[in-house]
Amino acid sequence: MKNSWFHRMIWSYIPIFLIICSFIFFIFFNMLSEQQRKNAISANRVSTSQILQTVDVSLKSIDTTVVNDLMNEPIYEEFFYQTGLHDVALHYRVSKQLKLLTQQLPMVESIDLVRFEDELIFNGNLIHPIRKSEDREFIGALKEGVRLTKWTGLRKYKHYPFQDDKEVLSLVYPYPLNIGGQGGFIVNVRASALERMLEDITGSTNVFVTVRDAEGNRLFGSADDGGQRGPVMSKMTSGYTGWTIDSGLVDGTILQATSLLSDVWMVVGLFVFGLGIVSIVYVTRRNYRPLKELIAKIDTYLHKETESLGDMRSDEFFVLQSTIDRYIAKSEHIEKQIEETAELKKKSFFGELLNGWRDIDPDRLHQELEKHGLDPGGERLSVFVAEIDRYDEVFQKYKERDRYLFKFIVHSVTREIMGTDPFRVWVEWIAEDRIAGIVFADRPDADVKEAFDRLCRWVEGNLKFTVTAGLGLEKAGWAEVAHSYKEAVQALQYKAVLGSDRWIAYADVLERRTTDRGDSLEAVALIHDFAESYRLDDPEWENKLALFFADARSRLRTKDDLLILVHYFIYYLDLQITQLPKEYGQLWKGKALPGLLDAAKRLDTWARMEADLTDILHDFRAHTLRLREEKSHCALLKEIRTYVEEHYANPDLSLDYLSDRFEINSKYLSHLFKEQFGENFIDFLTRKRVEEAKRMLLEASHSIQEVGDKVGYPNATTFRRAFKKVVGFSPVDFRRHGEPS
């Protein structure tokens, strides 16, 4: 290998060094020092602005979600205007709604509902008097009408006395909103979650950030006495919370040192200029040695399977080129990973839009959409959510790779069908069994329902499953995307009643949905009527069961409402069955009740729920009938056994005799007797007669013939044969020698 690269470095460095150094020597480091200072201040200001914006967006997201939930969920009005602890179903629904809201807000520690009417506080798990609450002082201020800021300062909080205190920041709303009087809605956000978010944003240990409330108290961030803090470089106040963020460099002497270095460099530079020409040759030679060794190793690694490349390896560039080719391949792999990451960010942005977590600023929104390769145009849009019917049942037989293939097909087909003129569509999977899309209409007369029909028919005809889609109302602009998505999800809730393999428009169910509380009371009455009929084995129980399901279907209830009805159905039926005898209760607890609960978990459509519950109830009834029949036979067999024990001396006693007397088939009687007592009827009768004969032979002076006649054997030969079969020797020998020891 020729060392041409070594010579090129030597002769190219010297003239470049002289020209560049003499031109920029006097201005470079002065400009560098000033620029570093400006960059540090500018970067710190941008970082502080991003931190402030991130904190505001996070808290506004919680605020907006809570307000929407309070305004849109009628369950809170029922809770605050209801008193006492008797309405368990209401508390269950409130608890379920609070858990759903907490799942949507990861930074929330707890949500407390305070009701002033009966001095109760409910956190979704426990409802108890305010006076027993660990948060009673804070709640007392709310009740007494003390003006609390929307976001409180840092305070201590815990659910129960045995727990450790946690630092939280509370979002307080009186109920009703902006009026109060009935109670309060308290959302406790973990201070540690906000502090972790702050640490994730800053990352660097060279920067300090401190967040203070409106009174100047430290909320979280760097402590005032931690480390050698430099001066505050940026100070910003939130217009939303009133909090202030201070930030700067941990060690402020860095900028001063940089400025001093600029002056010193003028002296040092003169010395370095002269030294540079000498050192460049020395350094180049010295640095080239490990480079040469490295190239040799690379060459050996790349071409270890070849003997020699001959004159083709004219210099070091050949080896470097081979190495570069390998890293190009790796670079392509990294680019692919970057594309995948961009796709994930796109999906995340999609989810934020649907859930209303994005502040819909038009300019910023358009920038985000264009960054993700999406068209920001379109003033008329709606959201749909399509769900794979019976996902767990259909896909459990497929491997994970096959599931991804099916989902890819559904995604592609949805984009193709829903994205045809005059529509444009943005489609993403939002759950294991759900795909959502935002549809843009280019014409006022465009009807998206026809496209939905084609999508459902294509999936049904070409795949081994079906889909059901919910369609939200058409909205004007991106700001309403979250509302349309919520409507689509709610429309999909009516799949249980309306059936699967179809589309369900929110506009179609808006007027028909059940909201009257009297409807629920009527359904409860039907449940009571059916459960009592079923317990009493009334022949009309099947008709009453069908009436209950038909009534629920006619009310157009959501899946959640139907699930509540089903659980109450199971609860009240269980209450009725426990009034039956113990053996029926054991049969119910062991098989029927688990089956009903499992069917409730699999609730997909109301028709299938009706079929599952009907089958389980029929099966339980069949078992109870069999149990009753067995109990009847058991009593009869005990009566027959008692009769045999009392009338064993009757020589006519036989299965046919008993069959006529007790009106039961002789063969069936023989089977039941064997099953109940573990021995055949003839063996039982013979053993009973022989036992009595043994007693008479030992205690009385009757002859052998008389003893046989008294125990039901008029024929002496038959008596001796039966006696010897059971005892082992004849009646004469038994009387002579007695019972063998």
DASUL-V924373 format. One record per pair of residues at least 6 apart in sequence whose C-alpha atoms are under 8 Angstrom apart, sorted by the first residue. I is the first residue (numbers start at 1). J is the second residue. D is the distance in whole Angstrom. If there is no record, write none. Layout:
# DASUL-V924373
[[I	J	D] [I	J	D]]
This chain:
# DASUL-V924373
[[1	313	6] [1	314	6] [1	315	5] [1	316	7] [2	314	6] [2	315	5] [2	316	8] [3	315	7] [3	316	8] [4	315	7] [5	315	7] [5	316	7] [6	284	8] [6	285	8] [6	288	7] [9	284	7] [10	280	8] [10	281	6] [10	284	7] [13	280	8] [14	277	7] [14	280	8] [17	277	8] [21	273	8] [25	269	8] [26	266	7] [29	262	6] [29	265	8] [30	262	6] [30	263	8] [33	258	6] [33	259	6] [33	262	6] [34	259	8] [36	255	8] [37	255	6] [41	233	6] [41	234	8] [44	233	7] [44	234	7] [44	247	7] [44	248	7] [45	233	8] [45	234	6] [47	202	8] [48	234	7] [48	235	8] [48	236	7] [48	245	7] [48	246	8] [48	247	7] [49	236	7] [51	198	7] [51	201	7] [52	236	8] [52	237	8] [52	238	7] [52	245	7] [55	194	8] [56	238	7] [56	240	7] [56	241	8] [57	359	8] [61	356	8] [61	357	6] [62	105	7] [63	171	8] [66	101	8] [69	101	8] [70	76	7] [75	90	8] [75	93	7] [75	94	6] [76	94	7] [78	90	8] [79	90	7] [79	91	8] [79	94	8] [80	115	6] [80	175	8] [80	182	6] [80	183	7] [81	182	7] [83	117	7] [83	118	6] [84	118	7] [91	124	8] [94	124	7] [95	123	8] [95	124	4] [95	125	7] [96	124	7] [98	111	7] [98	123	8] [98	124	6] [99	124	7] [102	108	6] [102	109	8] [102	110	7] [102	111	8] [107	189	6] [107	190	6] [107	193	6] [107	194	8] [108	187	7] [108	188	6] [108	189	4] [108	190	6] [109	168	8] [109	187	8] [109	188	5] [109	189	5] [109	190	6] [110	123	7] [110	187	6] [110	188	5] [110	189	7] [111	123	6] [111	124	8] [111	185	7] [111	186	6] [111	187	5] [111	188	6] [112	121	7] [112	122	6] [112	123	4] [112	124	8] [112	185	6] [112	186	5] [112	187	7] [113	121	6] [113	122	5] [113	123	6] [113	183	7] [113	184	6] [113	185	5] [113	186	7] [114	120	6] [114	121	4] [114	122	7] [114	130	8] [114	139	8] [114	183	5] [114	184	5] [114	185	6] [114	186	8] [115	121	6] [115	182	6] [115	183	4] [115	184	7] [116	143	7] [116	181	8] [116	182	6] [116	183	5] [117	182	7] [117	183	8] [119	129	6] [119	130	6] [119	131	8] [120	127	7] [120	128	6] [120	129	4] [120	130	5] [121	127	6] [121	128	6] [121	129	6] [121	130	6] [121	133	8] [122	128	7] [130	136	6] [130	139	8] [133	159	8] [133	160	8] [134	157	7] [134	158	7] [134	159	7] [134	160	7] [134	161	7] [135	157	7] [135	158	7] [135	159	8] [142	148	7] [142	174	8] [142	184	7] [143	183	7] [148	172	7] [149	172	7] [150	170	8] [150	171	5] [150	172	5] [150	173	7] [151	169	7] [151	170	6] [151	171	5] [151	172	7] [151	241	7] [152	169	6] [152	170	5] [152	171	7] [152	172	8] [153	169	6] [153	170	8] [153	213	6] [153	219	7] [154	167	6] [154	168	6] [154	169	5] [154	191	8] [154	219	6] [155	167	6] [155	168	6] [155	169	6] [156	165	6] [156	166	5] [156	167	5] [156	168	6] [157	165	5] [157	166	5] [157	167	6] [157	168	7] [158	164	7] [158	165	5] [158	166	6] [166	190	8] [167	190	6] [167	191	6] [167	192	7] [168	188	6] [168	189	5] [168	190	5] [168	191	5] [168	192	8] [169	188	6] [169	189	5] [169	190	7] [169	191	6] [170	186	6] [170	187	5] [170	188	4] [170	189	6] [171	186	6] [171	187	5] [171	188	6] [171	189	8] [172	184	7] [172	185	6] [172	186	5] [172	187	7] [173	184	6] [173	185	5] [173	186	6] [174	180	5] [174	181	7] [174	182	8] [174	183	6] [174	184	4] [174	185	6] [175	181	7] [175	182	6] [175	183	5] [175	184	5] [175	185	7] [176	182	7] [176	183	8] [191	219	8] [191	220	7] [195	220	6] [195	221	7] [198	221	7] [205	250	8] [206	249	6] [206	250	5] [206	251	7] [207	247	7] [207	248	6] [207	249	5] [207	250	5] [208	221	8] [208	222	6] [208	229	7] [208	247	5] [208	248	6] [208	249	6] [208	250	6] [209	221	5] [209	222	6] [209	245	7] [209	246	6] [209	247	4] [209	248	7] [210	218	7] [210	219	8] [210	220	6] [210	221	4] [210	222	5] [210	223	7] [210	245	6] [210	246	5] [210	247	6] [211	218	6] [211	219	6] [211	220	6] [211	221	6] [211	243	7] [211	244	6] [211	245	5] [211	246	7] [212	218	4] [212	219	5] [212	220	7] [212	243	6] [212	244	5] [212	245	6] [213	219	6] [213	242	7] [213	243	4] [213	244	6] [214	241	8] [214	242	5] [214	243	5] [214	244	7] [216	244	8] [227	250	7] [228	250	6] [228	251	6] [229	248	8] [229	249	7] [229	250	4] [229	251	6] [229	252	7] [230	248	7] [230	249	6] [230	250	5] [230	251	5] [230	252	4] [230	253	7] [231	248	6] [231	249	7] [231	252	6] [232	246	6] [232	247	6] [232	248	5] [232	249	8] [233	246	8] [233	247	6] [233	248	5] [233	249	8] [234	245	8] [234	246	6] [234	247	5] [234	248	7] [235	244	7] [235	245	6] [235	246	5] [235	247	7] [236	244	6] [236	245	5] [236	246	7] [237	243	6] [237	244	4] [237	245	6] [238	244	6] [295	316	7] [295	319	7] [295	320	7] [298	319	7] [298	323	7] [299	319	6] [302	322	7] [302	323	8] [312	318	8] [313	319	8] [342	372	8] [346	372	6] [347	428	7] [350	428	8] [351	430	7] [352	358	6] [353	481	7] [353	482	6] [354	481	6] [354	482	5] [354	485	6] [355	482	5] [355	485	8] [356	481	8] [356	482	5] [360	478	7] [360	479	6] [365	376	8] [366	376	5] [369	375	6] [369	376	6] [370	376	7] [378	440	6] [378	441	7] [378	442	7] [378	477	7] [379	440	8] [379	441	8] [379	476	5] [379	477	5] [379	478	8] [380	440	6] [380	441	6] [380	442	8] [380	474	7] [380	475	6] [380	476	5] [380	477	6] [381	438	7] [381	439	5] [381	440	4] [381	441	6] [381	474	6] [381	475	5] [381	476	7] [381	477	7] [381	478	8] [381	481	8] [382	438	6] [382	439	5] [382	440	7] [382	471	7] [382	472	6] [382	473	6] [382	474	5] [382	475	6] [382	481	7] [382	484	6] [382	485	8] [383	436	7] [383	437	6] [383	438	5] [383	439	6] [383	471	6] [383	472	5] [383	473	8] [383	474	8] [383	481	7] [383	484	5] [383	485	5] [383	488	6] [384	436	6] [384	437	5] [384	438	7] [384	439	8] [384	469	7] [384	470	6] [384	471	4] [384	472	6] [384	485	7] [384	488	6] [384	489	8] [385	434	7] [385	435	6] [385	436	4] [385	437	7] [385	469	5] [385	470	5] [385	471	7] [385	485	8] [385	488	6] [385	489	6] [385	492	8] [386	434	6] [386	435	5] [386	436	6] [386	467	6] [386	468	6] [386	469	4] [386	470	6] [387	433	6] [387	434	4] [387	435	7] [387	467	5] [387	468	5] [387	469	6] [388	433	5] [388	434	7] [388	465	7] [388	466	6] [388	467	4] [388	468	7] [389	465	7] [389	466	6] [389	467	5] [389	468	7] [389	500	7] [389	501	7] [389	604	8] [390	604	7] [391	433	6] [394	465	7] [395	403	7] [410	459	8] [411	427	7] [411	428	7] [411	429	8] [411	435	8] [413	455	8] [414	427	7] [414	455	7] [415	425	6] [415	426	7] [415	427	6] [417	451	6] [417	454	7] [417	455	6] [418	424	7] [418	425	6] [418	439	8] [418	448	8] [418	451	6] [418	452	7] [418	455	8] [419	425	5] [419	439	8] [422	441	6] [422	442	5] [422	443	6] [422	446	7] [423	439	7] [423	440	6] [423	441	5] [423	442	6] [423	446	8] [423	448	8] [424	439	6] [424	440	5] [424	441	7] [424	442	8] [425	437	6] [425	438	6] [425	439	4] [425	440	6] [426	437	5] [426	438	5] [426	439	7] [427	435	7] [427	436	6] [427	437	4] [427	438	7] [428	435	6] [428	436	6] [428	437	6] [429	435	4] [429	436	6] [430	436	6] [438	481	8] [449	503	8] [452	469	8] [452	503	6] [453	502	7] [453	503	7] [456	466	7] [456	467	6] [456	468	7] [456	501	6] [456	502	6] [456	503	8] [459	465	7] [459	466	6] [459	467	7] [460	466	5] [460	467	8] [460	501	8] [466	500	8] [466	501	5] [467	500	7] [467	501	5] [467	502	7] [468	492	8] [468	495	7] [468	500	5] [468	501	5] [468	502	5] [468	503	6] [468	504	8] [469	492	6] [469	502	6] [469	503	4] [469	504	6] [470	488	5] [470	489	6] [470	490	8] [470	491	5] [470	492	5] [470	503	6] [470	504	5] [470	505	6] [470	506	7] [471	484	8] [471	487	7] [471	488	5] [471	489	8] [471	491	7] [471	492	8] [471	503	7] [471	504	6] [471	505	5] [471	506	6] [472	483	8] [472	484	5] [472	485	6] [472	486	7] [472	487	5] [472	488	4] [472	489	8] [472	491	7] [472	505	6] [472	506	5] [472	507	7] [473	484	6] [473	487	7] [473	488	8] [473	505	8] [473	506	6] [473	507	6] [474	484	7] [475	481	7] [475	484	7] [487	506	6] [488	505	7] [488	506	6] [490	506	7] [490	558	8] [491	504	6] [491	505	6] [491	506	5] [491	509	7] [492	504	7] [493	558	5] [493	559	5] [493	560	7] [494	504	8] [494	556	7] [494	557	6] [494	558	5] [494	559	6] [495	504	7] [495	558	8] [495	559	7] [495	604	8] [495	605	6] [496	558	7] [496	559	6] [496	562	8] [496	603	8] [496	604	6] [496	605	4] [496	606	5] [496	607	8] [497	553	5] [497	556	6] [497	557	7] [497	558	8] [497	559	8] [497	605	6] [497	606	5] [497	607	8] [498	553	8] [498	556	8] [498	605	8] [499	605	6] [499	606	8] [499	607	8] [500	605	7] [509	556	8] [512	555	8] [512	556	7] [513	555	7] [513	556	5] [513	557	6] [513	558	8] [514	555	6] [514	556	6] [514	557	6] [519	555	8] [523	548	7] [523	551	7] [523	552	7] [523	565	8] [524	565	8] [526	544	7] [526	547	8] [526	548	6] [527	545	8] [527	548	7] [527	569	6] [527	572	8] [528	572	7] [529	544	7] [530	541	6] [530	544	5] [530	545	6] [531	541	8] [531	572	7] [531	573	5] [531	576	7] [532	576	7] [533	539	8] [533	540	7] [533	541	5] [534	541	5] [535	576	6] [535	577	6] [535	580	8] [546	610	8] [549	606	8] [549	610	7] [552	562	8] [553	606	7] [563	600	7] [563	603	7] [566	600	7] [567	597	8] [567	600	7] [570	593	8] [570	596	7] [570	597	8] [574	593	7] [577	584	8] [577	585	6] [577	588	7] [578	585	6] [584	624	7] [587	620	8] [588	620	7] [592	616	6] [592	617	7] [592	620	6] [595	616	7] [596	613	6] [596	616	7] [599	609	7] [599	612	7] [599	613	7] [600	609	8] [603	609	6] [633	672	8] [634	676	7] [637	672	8] [637	673	7] [637	676	8] [640	658	8] [640	662	8] [644	653	8] [644	685	7] [645	688	7] [647	653	8] [648	685	7] [648	688	7] [648	689	6] [648	711	7] [648	712	7] [649	689	7] [649	709	8] [649	710	6] [649	711	4] [649	712	4] [649	713	8] [650	711	8] [650	712	5] [651	712	4] [651	713	6] [651	714	7] [654	682	8] [655	666	6] [655	669	7] [655	670	7] [655	681	8] [656	666	6] [658	664	8] [658	666	8] [659	665	6] [659	666	5] [659	669	7] [670	680	7] [670	681	6] [673	679	7] [673	680	7] [673	681	6] [674	680	5] [674	681	7] [686	722	7] [687	726	7] [689	711	5] [689	712	7] [690	711	8] [690	722	8] [690	723	6] [690	726	7] [692	711	7] [693	707	6] [693	708	7] [693	711	6] [694	734	8] [696	702	8] [696	707	7] [697	704	8] [697	707	7] [697	731	8] [697	734	8] [697	735	6] [698	735	6] [698	738	7] [704	716	8] [704	731	7] [704	732	7] [705	714	8] [705	715	8] [705	716	6] [708	714	6] [708	715	8] [708	716	6] [708	719	6] [709	715	7] [709	716	8] [713	719	5] [720	730	6] [720	731	6] [721	730	8] [723	729	7] [723	730	6] [723	731	7] [724	730	5] [724	731	7]]
